[in-house]
């Protein structure tokens, strides 16, 4: 399998603190890879750096064989790397349809087919296509944030805490969609505090602690790992 | 009756000219949350350019050139004085805007020698017409229609085009807009370009009505347009336009009251008293969004 994304020895300073302290990992074509870890472990900083919002201090980010370290978000999006930001961040003043269209901002071709595809994943969005994004419920906003990213036809879809603040039943739905998206061939890099959910869908996983990778393995391996169970999955008898 | 009509007409016309300036304030505020204090002075410089360019070039060439050069000026100000401060506290950008304002005023004083300059009469706009028994300049008749046309075009741009969609997105969320691939700086430049172009059109209309230009000529119309933008709810385009028309009409009515009442000198005071009343009772203005913090 080909590496879609290859991170080597990435270091990121964030507000004067070294948030990411030499992380290396990779994502291969067609995989779901997840980074799990506690709050403040450096997961979000890693994703923000890959998407170009933050410039790394050192290390390299290679996407499809091309070095994209330090490039700006526009250049990175144009290569097919889309992000679903933490906290959803849909545009509240744009309609649902416009929120989808803006996900394809850099595309110049016809969007109808993609809009239909997103609506088939999330029929609720079709019903609400003329509503302002800000009027949607939290779960619907998360669907919209995912749909918006899909509109960019990502080769790699990065998701930052998609389950954050959502009811368990909604989280279940979001993860089913993640798997569906994966089945049609989209590579996914997922960040989660909800380690249980994330490890169940992931092909491979990395555990981040204090800005470093402390463990790695397949989703299944980590689910069965004692340390991971104690630290991230909670006591389950 | 004829007098009332002529007062109202000129009120609508002045209001329209304020509206063209007010849109520039409100657009920039909507995106950068910056009160662009230099905007009124850009308007004044557009007026001066009108004088110098019409002196050496035919009208058909000089007026478009005024608009183009004003756009270049607005674009350059943003790139030089505001863009480097994108990550700085908002106060720094505002101080930079005040600096640009003084720079433009003093440059204008240097160039003109501080003497009032006379705006040329533009053949079509300055001509008079007989309307409802009163002599009226064409500019008074044309202004409201031109303003409505431009505002309509602007709302189509903002609500129906891709760049307009990007402007609305950027006005809410810089970072997520960047994640969509939107080039924030281009979108910001577009707002300055639109604002400056409208201010240039406004200057042509306004100075045809009030032809004496001094380096301070941008300050008062600029301030009134700013009040109009606050009145309508800063950030809102319809708000700025309606606010500007209201202020223009009220001001002209006060100026037009019988001279025995001796209140015409208070017309400017009225505008600013209005500002205080709005800020006290409805700080978000007519159409502004209530200031809510994101949860």
Interface residues (C-beta under 8 A of the other chain):
Chain A: X51 X52 X53 X72 X73 X74 X77 X78 X82 X83 X85 X89 X91 X92 X93 X94 X98 X101 X102 X103 X105 X106 X148 X152
Chain B: X162 X165 X166 X168 X169 X171 X172 X173 X175 X176 X178 X179 X180 X181 X182 X183
